């Protein structure tokens, strides 16, 4: 049995470059508690950063002098 370290991105485990597993290989994924907590916190922080409000965009400003022309 060999062990490989990988990273989950978009629901898929990405293995280091050069690691090739034959099609149909059965694998077992084990997640350590510390890694799971760290990944959960990182995902929560990333999600909150995307939800932050953006500055309001102001439309054109019209003045009385502009309307008098």
C-alpha positions as CSV (number, residue, x, y, z in Angstrom):
1,X,0.0,0.0,0.0
2,X,1.3,3.5,-0.9
3,X,0.1,6.8,0.5
4,X,-0.2,10.0,-1.5
5,X,-1.0,13.5,-0.3
6,X,-3.5,15.5,-2.4
7,X,-5.7,18.6,-2.2
8,X,-9.5,18.7,-2.7
9,X,-10.5,21.3,-5.3
10,X,-14.1,21.6,-6.5
11,X,-15.0,18.2,-5.0
12,X,-12.1,16.3,-6.6
13,X,-8.8,15.1,-5.1
14,X,-5.8,16.5,-7.0
15,X,-2.7,14.5,-6.6
16,X,0.9,15.9,-7.0
17,X,2.2,16.2,-10.5
18,X,3.5,12.9,-11.9
19,X,1.3,10.7,-9.8
20,X,-0.7,8.4,-12.1
21,X,-3.2,5.8,-10.8
22,X,-4.7,3.2,-13.1
23,X,-8.3,3.7,-14.2
24,X,-10.7,2.0,-11.8
25,X,-8.3,2.0,-8.8
26,X,-10.1,1.8,-5.5
27,X,-8.8,4.5,-3.1
28,X,-9.4,5.3,0.5
29,X,-9.3,9.0,1.6
30,X,-8.5,9.7,5.2
31,X,-8.8,13.3,6.5
32,X,-7.1,14.3,9.7
33,X,-9.2,16.3,12.2
34,X,-6.8,19.3,12.2
35,X,-6.8,19.4,8.4
36,X,-10.6,19.2,8.2
37,X,-11.0,22.1,10.7
38,X,-8.4,24.2,8.9
39,X,-10.1,23.6,5.5
40,X,-13.5,24.3,7.0
41,X,-12.3,27.6,8.4
42,X,-10.6,28.6,5.2
43,X,-13.7,27.8,3.1
44,X,-15.9,29.9,5.5
45,X,-13.5,32.9,5.4
46,X,-13.3,32.6,1.6
47,X,-17.1,32.5,1.3
48,X,-17.5,35.6,3.5
49,X,-15.0,37.5,1.5
50,X,-17.1,36.9,-1.6
51,X,-20.3,38.1,0.1
52,X,-18.9,41.4,1.2
53,X,-20.9,44.3,-0.2
54,X,-19.3,46.3,-3.0
55,X,-19.2,50.0,-3.2
56,X,-22.3,51.6,-4.8
57,X,-21.9,52.9,-8.3
58,X,-23.3,56.3,-8.8
59,X,-25.1,57.3,-11.9
60,X,-24.5,60.6,-13.8
61,X,-24.9,63.7,-11.6
62,X,-27.1,66.4,-13.0
63,X,-26.9,70.0,-11.8
64,X,-29.2,73.0,-12.3
65,X,-26.5,74.6,-14.5
66,X,-26.5,71.5,-16.8
67,X,-30.3,71.6,-17.2
68,X,-30.3,75.4,-18.1
69,X,-28.5,74.8,-21.4
